[in-house]
Amino acid sequence: MSTPAEKFVALLAHSNPRFIDEGKAAKMTSLRHEAFATAGPDELTRLTTELKGASDDLLALYQRTNGALAFVITDDPDLYLFFLPINEMETAKRELETWLFMLADDPDYEYWEETDPKTGRLYLYGTTDWWPTAVVFAGFGCSPERFYVPVEGPHRGKVFMYEHDGDYSIHVADSVGAMLEEIATSPAAFMRQWCDVGYYEVERYEAD
């Protein structure tokens, strides 16, 4: 049985990928995927150290490709899901912190968590003591949204996405493996749910 990382890498090799919208005016959106070159041993050692065993699935992905582009819209190449090369993760984390700590100087600033009573999803507002070791690994090319995994604390190994419009982080999946599995098996649903730009109406994914 294929692992989540293997399933995602297999998706990257699809020929003629496309999203289909069968609304009032049927529409096909042509896509492309791209797997990056394999990571070097030093980069993999660095990622292994940073993950502290919190996500074997993320490490397994980077043992196969040092980052990737997925669901790049051919007619609008600024729209895509990306997985960062290992040597760009720290820079992306610093960039994300400009959003996370934007209100940190406010005397009323505090960290808190709440669960949406309708969806059951967990929301994090601000950051806490586990943030310095979190690993930022993916995002959307069209927005400041980024995916990260805490490697310490009560949410160790889970995946969160920072949502800049609401200034909170939302629980996406219980593991990177679960996230990769969802992308590989339900790509249209994943992009429709998490990407605020360009994928609102996609209904299903196809490839040759």
N, C-alpha and C positions, 0 to 999 in steps of 0.2 A: 504494500500500500504506500502511495506517495505521501511524503511529508508536506506540511503547508508551504515550506520554502520551495520544494520541488514543484508543487502545483503552481505557485506564483511565477517561478522562472519559466515553466512550460507555457504559461499565458503570454509571457513576453516574446515567445517565439511564434505566436500565432500569425498566420498569413491573412492579409486583408481584414483586419479587425474593424468593427463598426458598431455603432449604437443605432438602434431603430426606435423611432417614435411613430406609433400608429394612431395618432390623434386625428383631428379634423383634416389636417393636411399631412399625409404620410411623409416621413422624412428619414433619410439615412445620413448619419454623420460618420464620415471616414476618419479612422484613427490610425495611430502607429504606436508601437512600443519599442523600447530600446534597453537592452541590458548593457551595463558598463563592463569594462575590463575587470578581470579578477583582482582582488585585493592582494597586496604583498604580505609576506609573513609579519613584518613589523606592524603594519596596519591592523592585521588580525589579532596580533598580540595585544595591541593597545585597546582594541574594542573588547577583547576578552577580559582584560583587566578592569575596564570601565563598567562592564555589565555585572561583574561580581556574581555570575551565575544566575542572574535574574531573568535572562531570556535566551535559552538555547536556540529558540526558533529564529531570533534576530541574528545570532551568530551564524547559524546554518545558512541563512540567506546570504550573508556577506562572504561566506566561504565559496559561494557560487557566483556572485556578482557584486562588485563594489559600487552599489547604487544602481538606480534604474529610472527610466521615464515610462509611464504607462498612461494609456488613454489620451495621448496627445491629439488634439483636434487638428486635422490637417489644414483646415481653412483658418484656424486661429491658434498658431503654435505656442501662444502664451498660456494656453489652458492645458493642464496636465497634472497628474499625480507624480510626485518624485520621491525616490529614496536617495538620501544624501550619500555621496562618497564619504568614507570614514574620516578623511582629513578635513572635511567641511562641517562635520557635526558640531564641533566646538564653536565655530564662528556663528553657525545658525542658532546655537543656544544663547550666545551673547546678544544676537539680534532679537531673539524672542524676549529676552529679559528687559529690553527697552519697553516692551508692552506690559509684561508682568509686573514690573516695578514702577510703572508710570505714576501711580498714586501712593507710592510707599511713603512719601514725605507728609502725607495728610495725617494729622493727629488722630483721625478716626479710622485709619487704615488697620485692618486686621484680616487674618486668614479665617475662613470658615467653609464648611461643607454643607450641602443640602441635597436631598433627593427629590426629584420631580415626582409628585404623587401620581401623575398620569402615566408617565413612561417608566418610572422606576430607575431612571438614569441618575447617576451621581454627578454633581457639579462641584467644582473646587473654585473658590474665590481667593485670589492672592496666592502666595506660596508659603511653604512651611520648611522645617529644618531638613527635610529630605531632598529639597530641590537642588542643592549644589552638586549632587551626584547623579541627577537624572540624565538620561541620554536622549537627545533630540535627534530623530532619524528620518523624518519624512515630512511632507507638506504638499501644498498646492501651489503651482506656479503663478496663479492668478490672485493670490491673497496672502496675508500674513499668517494664516492658519498653519500650525505645525503640530506634528504628532511626537509624543515623547513617552518614555517608559521610566518610572521611578525604579531605582535599584535598591532602595532602602525604605524602611518605614512601612506603614500599614497597607499601602497600595503597591508594594513591590511586585514588579512583573506585569502590572496592568498597563493598558495603553490609554492615554488621554490626548485630546486635541484641544489646543488653545483656540478659542473663538473670540476674535478681536471685537466684534460688534457688541457682545455682551460682557466682555472683559472677564471671562471665566474659562476654566478648563472642564471639558465634559468627558466622562468615561465612555470610551469607544468599544473596548473589548477587554476581556479578562487576561489576555496574553497577546503577544505579537503573533503567535501561531494562529489564534482565533481570527485576528485581523486579516492575515494573509489568506486564510481559508475562505473568509467572506469575500475578499477581493477576487479570488480565483474562481469561486463557484457562483457568486451573485454580483458580478461587476457593476451592472446597471444600478442595482439597488444601493450598493455601497456609494457610488459616485453621486447618485441622486440625493442620498441622505446627508453626505458630509461635505460636498463641494457646493458652496453657495453661488457659484458663477458658472454658467455654461452647460450645466448638466441637468437642469430642472425637469426637462420633459422626456428624458431617455427612459424607454420602457424595457428594452432588452438588449443584450449584447450578442453579436454573432461574429464568427470568423470562419475562414475556409479551412 
